[in-house]
């Protein structure tokens, strides 16, 4: 591999890389190093055992995020029965979103400040502990608080896991970032099947809501001791989450991202990590292909040969990973202390690349708006889908064992229909004419169309069929969105850009239970129509994005 040491011998490929819209505002030396790292990942290291293991563990994080998002939606009817507060159960969704908002923003920013690895391990640990605790909640208020803490943990899974995986894979396999969303769909399916198994069989069928909406109907209170299905569901989901943490923490032992290390000026460590990845893939990375001298020469920087003898050894051992994990609070304190004490201005190095030019700024703001709008539209319908199904089967009467079983049976079927959507999305993003933008615009528009159509379904079969179609295109939409977001931001600002996007998704999503409570009671179809309209608006915005990642390696 030729050394790139001056502007005169730049390859056409590198010149095109330097001219990219999303490269605006980056240090040219850093970008040349990233170009070289991408070449090494593509041509020397390739897609091997290390990346496939990371694919599975990153996908596990996405799975966990959705099992809890769907898990909370699933338990709402039974929580209302147990705590005599069916009218206000949407506030449980609001509590979860409060945690998701802070978690998404914090963990994304933390990943830019202290590294990807600590965030990667911490999110599942926090989510698992508080998920199990939520299953033992003694009161309505306690459940809300525990769900907020749970959300704080798992809220970082999507932004951190996606960008981390992107930074370790060769450009030819970036479509796998879209395929990660299949885990999101599987997470929904797991929640649905667990609910069908536990809630349908270990739940009371009467109502604890007081007073009865119809005074002519005799109250049918249920025995709370027979209503443990939702608790069993939460215990199981908590165990699944903690299993993912132990797989990451004890078995895989992830090294730090080389692109993050380069963004921090830790070039020697980045070279050491690349060699470690090659070894874990059963290959060797020769000195004449990747060394500290070559990396510095690529950026036109001076190199001290004495540094070659002191190249650090990558420590992925349990003690090292544990130290990173325990270091999070102290590193955050140091970061805050490092702010300019006189002007109180924070370090903008993680923000400026997101607004370097008008095109970049427009793409950043539009992408964030899309995340926000979809964040509102999705839970307006999906977070209350079990409730909608339950209302359809029960009508104005009292729930029965048969209606409860039918509710969770149909929810499991709808969840299963969504799994192929992620696979379709991985194919769509590689189409040269449509690319990421076209795939996102089309899938989002179809989602809006099918949500509109659901409101007109006159039979149970039509209702189920339209929901299945909606689940398919909806998972395609999220798969593309999860792909193109980290791909649109360069590594120095990727965590921040991704974290803000995910946080806005949760901020807007937190409005869904409020709309459901106050608008849905007067006009039951209002939240659904609102959801469909917002999806259509997001589709229009997607078509106007200025950054297209098709055929390019992530910076």
SVG drawing of the C-alpha trace seen along z (x, -y; Angstrom):
<svg xmlns="http://www.w3.org/2000/svg" viewBox="-78 -34 92 54">
<polyline fill="none" stroke="black" stroke-width="0.4" points="0.0,0.0 1.5,-3.3 2.3,-5.9 0.2,-9.1 2.5,-11.9 1.7,-15.0 -1.1,-16.6 0.9,-15.9 0.5,-12.2 -3.1,-12.0 -5.0,-9.3 -8.2,-10.2 -10.0,-8.1 -8.6,-10.2 -9.3,-13.5 -12.9,-12.4 -13.0,-11.4 -11.6,-14.9 -14.3,-16.6 -17.3,-14.8 -20.0,-16.9 -19.8,-15.1 -16.0,-15.7 -16.5,-19.5 -15.0,-20.9 -12.7,-17.9 -9.0,-18.3 -7.4,-17.2 -4.7,-15.2 -7.3,-13.3 -9.2,-12.6 -6.2,-11.2 -5.6,-8.9 -9.2,-7.7 -8.8,-7.1 -5.8,-4.9 -7.6,-3.0 -10.5,-2.4 -8.2,-1.0 -6.6,1.3 -10.0,2.5 -11.2,3.1 -8.1,4.6 -6.1,6.2 -8.3,7.0 -11.6,7.7 -14.8,9.0 -13.8,11.8 -14.5,13.5 -14.1,10.4 -16.6,8.3 -19.2,11.1 -19.0,11.5 -19.4,7.7 -22.3,7.8 -24.1,10.3 -23.3,8.4 -24.2,5.0 -27.4,6.5 -28.1,7.9 -28.1,4.3 -30.7,3.3 -32.8,6.4 -32.7,5.3 -33.8,1.8 -36.9,3.0 -37.9,5.8 -38.2,3.1 -40.0,0.6 -42.5,3.3 -42.4,4.9 -43.8,1.8 -46.5,1.4 -47.5,5.1 -48.0,4.8 -50.1,1.7 -53.6,3.4 -52.5,5.7 -50.7,3.0 -53.9,1.0 -55.8,3.9 -53.4,4.5 -52.9,0.9 -56.5,-0.3 -55.3,-2.9 -56.1,-1.8 -56.8,-5.4 -53.3,-6.6 -51.2,-3.6 -49.8,-5.6 -47.8,-7.5 -45.7,-4.3 -44.7,-4.8 -43.9,-8.4 -41.7,-7.4 -39.7,-5.0 -39.2,-7.8 -37.9,-10.1 -35.1,-7.6 -34.6,-6.9 -34.2,-10.7 -31.4,-11.2 -29.8,-7.8 -29.7,-8.4 -28.2,-11.9 -25.7,-11.0 -24.4,-7.8 -23.8,-9.1 -21.9,-12.1 -20.0,-9.9 -18.9,-7.7 -17.3,-10.8 -15.7,-12.0 -14.3,-8.9 -14.7,-6.2 -17.0,-3.7 -16.1,-0.7 -17.3,-1.9 -20.7,-2.9 -21.0,0.3 -20.7,2.3 -22.6,0.0 -25.9,-0.3 -27.0,3.3 -25.9,3.7 -28.0,0.7 -30.9,1.9 -30.8,5.4 -30.6,4.5 -33.5,2.1 -35.5,4.3 -35.5,7.1 -36.3,4.6 -39.3,3.2 -40.8,6.7 -41.0,6.6 -42.4,3.0 -44.7,2.8 -46.7,-0.3 -47.7,-2.3 -45.3,-5.1 -42.4,-2.7 -42.9,-1.1 -42.7,-4.4 -39.4,-5.3 -37.9,-2.0 -38.9,-2.2 -37.2,-5.6 -34.0,-4.1 -34.3,-1.2 -34.7,-3.6 -31.6,-5.5 -29.6,-2.3 -31.0,-0.9 -31.4,-4.3 -27.8,-4.3 -27.9,-0.9 -29.1,-2.1 -26.7,-5.2 -23.7,-3.5 -23.9,0.0 -24.7,-1.1 -21.8,-3.6 -19.4,-1.3 -20.1,1.5 -19.8,-0.9 -16.3,-1.9 -14.9,1.6 -16.3,2.9 -14.9,2.5 -16.8,0.2 -18.0,3.1 -20.0,4.4 -21.6,1.2 -25.0,2.5 -24.8,4.8 -25.6,1.8 -29.0,1.9 -29.3,5.6 -28.7,5.0 -32.3,3.8 -33.4,7.4 -32.4,7.7 -34.8,4.9 -37.6,6.8 -36.7,10.0 -36.8,8.1 -40.4,7.2 -41.1,10.8 -39.5,12.1 -41.6,9.6 -44.7,10.7 -44.1,14.4 -43.2,14.0 -46.4,11.9 -48.4,14.6 -46.9,17.2 -47.0,15.4 -49.6,12.6 -52.2,14.7 -51.9,17.5 -51.1,15.8 -53.3,12.7 -56.6,11.8 -59.4,11.2 -61.5,8.9 -60.9,5.2 -59.6,3.4 -60.5,0.0 -62.8,-1.9 -65.4,-3.2 -66.9,-1.0 -67.5,-3.0 -71.0,-1.4 -72.9,-1.4 -75.3,1.3 -72.4,3.8 -71.4,5.4 -67.7,4.9 -65.5,7.9 -62.4,7.4 -59.5,9.7 -57.3,11.3 -53.9,9.6 -52.2,12.8 -53.3,14.2 -51.9,11.2 -48.2,12.1 -47.9,12.6 -46.5,9.1 -44.0,9.6 -42.8,12.9 -42.4,11.2 -40.2,8.5 -38.0,10.9 -37.4,12.8 -36.6,9.7 -34.2,8.6 -32.4,11.9 -32.1,11.6 -30.6,8.1 -28.1,9.2 -27.1,12.2 -26.1,9.7 -24.0,7.7 -22.1,10.8 -21.5,11.9 -19.9,8.5 -18.1,8.0 -16.7,11.5 -16.4,13.2 -15.9,10.7 -13.8,8.0 -14.0,5.3 -11.0,3.1 -11.5,-0.7 -12.5,-1.9 -9.5,-2.9 -11.4,-5.8 -12.2,-7.2 -8.6,-6.8 -7.5,-8.7 -10.0,-11.5 -8.3,-11.8 -4.8,-11.9 -3.9,-8.4 -2.4,-7.2 -0.2,-4.5 -3.1,-2.9 -5.1,-3.0 -2.4,-1.1 -2.2,1.5 -5.9,2.0 -5.9,2.6 -3.2,5.2 -5.2,6.8 -8.3,7.0 -6.2,8.6 -4.9,11.2 -8.4,12.0 -9.4,12.6 -6.4,15.0 -4.3,12.5 -1.1,10.4 -0.9,6.7 2.7,6.2 4.8,3.1 4.9,2.0 1.1,1.9 0.2,0.2 2.6,-1.4 2.8,-4.6 5.2,-6.0 2.9,-5.3 -0.1,-6.8 1.8,-10.0 3.2,-10.2 -0.3,-9.9 -1.3,-13.0 2.0,-14.9 3.0,-14.9 6.5,-14.4 7.3,-11.0 9.7,-10.1 11.1,-6.6 11.6,-6.0 7.8,-5.8 7.8,-2.6 9.6,-0.7 7.0,-1.9 3.9,-0.8 1.3,0.0 0.0,3.6 -3.8,3.8 -5.2,4.8 -8.7,6.3 -8.5,8.3 -11.2,8.4 -9.4,6.0 -8.9,3.4 -12.5,3.6 -13.6,3.3 -11.4,0.3 -13.0,-1.4 -16.4,-0.6 -15.7,-2.0 -13.9,-5.0 -17.0,-6.5 -18.0,-8.9 -14.5,-10.2 -13.9,-10.8 -17.1,-12.7 -16.1,-14.9 -12.7,-15.6 -14.5,-16.5 -16.7,-19.0 -13.8,-20.5 -12.0,-20.9 -14.5,-23.4 -13.4,-27.0 -14.1,-28.3 -14.0,-32.0 -16.5,-31.9 -18.3,-28.7 -18.1,-27.6 -17.9,-23.8 -15.5,-22.2 -17.3,-22.4 -15.0,-19.9 -17.9,-17.3 -20.4,-19.8 -18.7,-21.9 -18.3,-19.1 -22.1,-18.7 -22.6,-22.3 -19.4,-22.9 -21.2,-24.1 -24.7,-24.9 -25.2,-21.5 -23.9,-19.7 -25.9,-21.8 -29.1,-21.2 -28.5,-17.5 -27.8,-17.4 -30.9,-19.4 -33.2,-17.6 -31.9,-14.2 -32.6,-15.2 -36.1,-16.4 -36.8,-13.1 -35.8,-11.2 -38.0,-13.5 -41.1,-13.1 -40.7,-9.4 -40.1,-9.2 -43.6,-10.7 -45.4,-8.9 -44.1,-5.4 -45.2,-5.2 -48.5,-7.1 -49.5,-3.8 -47.1,-1.0 -46.7,-1.7 -50.4,-1.3 -51.0,1.4 -51.7,4.1 -54.2,1.7 -55.9,1.1 -56.0,4.8 -57.4,5.4 -60.1,2.8 -61.0,4.3 -61.5,7.8 -63.1,6.7 -65.2,3.8 -67.2,2.2 -67.4,5.4 -65.1,7.1 -61.9,8.8 -62.0,12.6 -59.3,15.3 -60.2,15.8 -59.9,12.0 -56.6,11.7 -55.2,14.7 -56.4,13.3 -54.8,9.9 -51.3,11.3 -51.7,13.9 -52.3,11.2 -49.5,9.0 -47.1,11.9 -48.2,12.4 -47.7,8.7 -44.3,8.8 -43.2,11.8 -44.3,10.0 -41.8,7.2 -38.7,9.4 -38.3,9.6 -38.6,5.8 -35.0,5.4 -33.7,7.8 -35.5,5.8 -34.0,2.6 -30.4,4.1 -31.2,4.7 -32.8,1.3 -29.9,-0.8 -27.5,0.8 -29.6,-0.1 -27.5,-2.8 -30.5,-4.9 -32.4,-5.2 -29.6,-4.7 -30.2,-5.5 -32.3,-8.6 -34.7,-6.9 -35.1,-3.8 -35.9,-5.9 -38.4,-8.2 -40.3,-5.3 -40.4,-3.0 -41.5,-6.0 -44.2,-7.0 -45.6,-3.4 -45.6,-3.3 -47.9,-6.4 -50.1,-5.0 -50.7,-1.7 -51.3,-3.4 -54.0,-5.5 -55.4,-2.3 -55.7,-0.5 -58.3,-3.1 -60.6,-1.9 -60.3,1.9 -63.9,3.3 -63.0,6.9 -60.5,8.5 -58.8,10.2 -58.3,6.9 -57.1,5.2 -54.5,7.9 -53.4,8.0 -52.9,4.2 -51.0,4.2 -48.7,6.9 -48.0,4.9 -47.3,1.9 -44.9,3.8 -43.0,4.9 -42.5,1.5 -42.0,-0.1 -39.0,2.1 -37.6,1.3 -37.9,-2.4 -36.1,-2.0 -33.5,0.2 -32.5,-2.4 -32.7,-5.3 -30.4,-3.4 -28.0,-2.8 -27.7,-6.2 -27.6,-8.2 -24.1,-7.2 -22.9,-6.9 -23.8,-10.6 -21.6,-11.8 -17.7,-11.7 -16.1,-9.8 -15.2,-12.9 -18.8,-13.9 -20.5,-10.6 -21.5,-9.8 -22.9,-13.3 -24.8,-13.4 -26.2,-9.9 -27.0,-10.6 -28.8,-13.8 -30.8,-12.1 -31.8,-9.3 -32.6,-11.6 -34.9,-13.8 -36.6,-10.5 -37.3,-9.9 -38.2,-13.5 -40.9,-13.6 -41.9,-10.0 -42.6,-11.2 -45.4,-13.3 -47.2,-10.2 -48.7,-9.1 -49.9,-12.6 -51.7,-12.8 -53.1,-9.3 -54.4,-10.3 -56.0,-13.7 -56.8,-13.4 -57.4,-9.7 -60.2,-9.6 -62.3,-12.1 -61.5,-10.9 -60.0,-7.3 -58.8,-7.6 -57.0,-10.9 -53.7,-9.5 -53.7,-7.1 -54.4,-9.7 -51.8,-12.0 -49.3,-9.2 -49.9,-8.6 -49.7,-12.3 -46.4,-12.7 -44.9,-9.6 -45.8,-11.2 -44.1,-14.5 -41.0,-12.6 -40.9,-10.9 -40.9,-14.3 -38.0,-15.5 -36.0,-12.3 -36.1,-13.0 -34.3,-16.3 -31.3,-15.0 -27.9,-16.2 -25.6,-13.4 -25.8,-10.0 -23.5,-7.3 -24.0,-4.7 -20.6,-3.6 -18.6,-5.4 -16.7,-4.3 -17.7,-6.0 -15.3,-8.7"/>
</svg>
